[in-house]
Amino acid sequence: MKTIVALYSICLLFFVSPMAQAQEKPTKEDALKWLYNEGKFDTIIEEYTADAQLLDVPSLYYLAFANMEKKNFATSLEFIDMALKKDDTLSDSYRIKGDILKSLQRYGEAIIAYCKAKELDPKDFDNAFALGQAYGQMGDYKNGILVFKEALANLEPETESYMVSFYNLGLLESFLGNYKAAIPYFDYLLQMNPTDYFTQSKLIQAYYQLGDYKAVEPLKKGLYKAHADSLLNDTDMEDMFCIEQFEVKGNKVLAFERYEDGPSTNIYNKHCFYVLKTDGDLRFRVQTEYSPFSKSDDMLYFLCVTFSEKRRANSGITFEKNYDYRAVKPKAIKYIKQILKNQK
C-alpha cells in the first residue's frame, strides 16, 4: 500500500559540502552524522548523552534521532526540548517534536507542535505535510483537507510535493466518504503518471463505493495487464489489489481481488474479505475459492472462511462460473455477520 513520504531527510537537512569538509576541522555534528548514517545509534547515546548540554542544536537532533531509533521516545523528547531552549525559532525542532509526541500517542500535543512548525515556516511543505498527516491520523479529516489545500497555494504544479498533496486530498476525502470529491484528485494523478498503480487502486475503490462499475472495468483491466507484464512484482499489489472498504457490525472489512482467474487444475482464492479487529489486526478472512473438483460446471466458486492456518470452514454457498463481485459482496456480508454472531 502507498505509505506517506518521510517528513525530513537527514542527508538533506544536515548536508556538508566536500569543500567545507576540506577547509574546516570535523565537528561533533560531522561525527554524529557519520555515526547516525552508519546505524551506530547505541554509540551516539553512550558517547554523547552525558555532555548533551554542550551540544549545538543540529547535534542534539542526532541524539534525539538515535533515541527514536531505539524507541526511547521520552528521552528523545528531552533532547528536542533542550534544543528548543537553545533556539526556539527553528521549525525543524517543532516538527521533530511533533513526530516524537505522535510516537508517544500524545496526538493533541503533536498537533500543537506541528502548527508551531508551520507558523514559523509556512512555505516548507514538510511542515504542512506533517500537520495534515497528523490530522488524518487523528480522524480530523476536514482540518487535514484544509491544510493540504492551503499547501497547494505555495507549491508549483506537477512537483512531487504538489502530487503528494493531491494524493492526500483524495485520501482524506475518501475517509470522509466524499468519493465524488476524491475522484478528481486521483484522476489528476493518473493523468500525470498512468503507471501509478496504487492510485489506480484508490480510484477503483472510490468508484466501487459509488456503484459505478462501468468506470471500474478499464481501471481493473489496466491492473491485470500490469500484473501480466510483471510490473507489479515486489509491490504490495503483486498478488491482489484492494477494491473496497466498508464496515460490518462495527468491524472494518477490506475487500481484495486477486489476479488469478479462469479455469485451473488448482484451488485458488478470487475475492478476499479481511475482517479486522479494532486494533487493526486480522480477525478472520472470508474468501471465494475456485474449485476444480465441482461436479457441476455452473458451480465453481465456494464461499469459505479462514480463521487460521489450521482452522477454516466452507459456508456451502456457491457461485456460478461467471459470477460477479456485485453478487458475491452481499452474501459475504451476510456470512461475516453470521460468523461475528457465533463468536460472541
HELIX and SHEET records of a PDB file:
HELIX    1   1 ILE A   10  LEU A   13  1                                   4    
HELIX    2   2 PRO A   18  GLN A   23  1                                   6    
HELIX    3   3 LYS A   28  ASN A   37  1                                  10    
HELIX    4   4 PHE A   41  TYR A   48  1                                   8    
HELIX    5   5 ALA A   52  LEU A   54  5                                   3    
HELIX    6   6 VAL A   57  GLU A   69  1                                  13    
HELIX    7   7 PHE A   73  LYS A   86  1                                  14    
HELIX    8   8 SER A   91  SER A  103  1                                  13    
HELIX    9   9 TYR A  107  LEU A  120  1                                  14    
HELIX   10  10 PHE A  125  GLN A  137  1                                  13    
HELIX   11  11 TYR A  141  LEU A  152  1                                  12    
HELIX   12  12 GLU A  160  PHE A  175  1                                  16    
HELIX   13  13 TYR A  179  MET A  192  1                                  14    
HELIX   14  14 TYR A  197  LEU A  210  1                                  14    
HELIX   15  15 TYR A  213  ALA A  228  1                                  16    
HELIX   16  16 TYR A  325  GLN A  343  1                                  19    
SHEET    1   A 6 MET A 240  VAL A 248  0                                        
SHEET    2   A 6 ASN A 251  ARG A 258 -1                                        
SHEET    3   A 6 TYR A 268  LEU A 276 -1                                        
SHEET    4   A 6 LEU A 282  TYR A 290 -1                                        
SHEET    5   A 6 TYR A 301  THR A 306 -1                                        
SHEET    6   A 6 ARG A 312  PHE A 319 -1                                        
END                                                                             
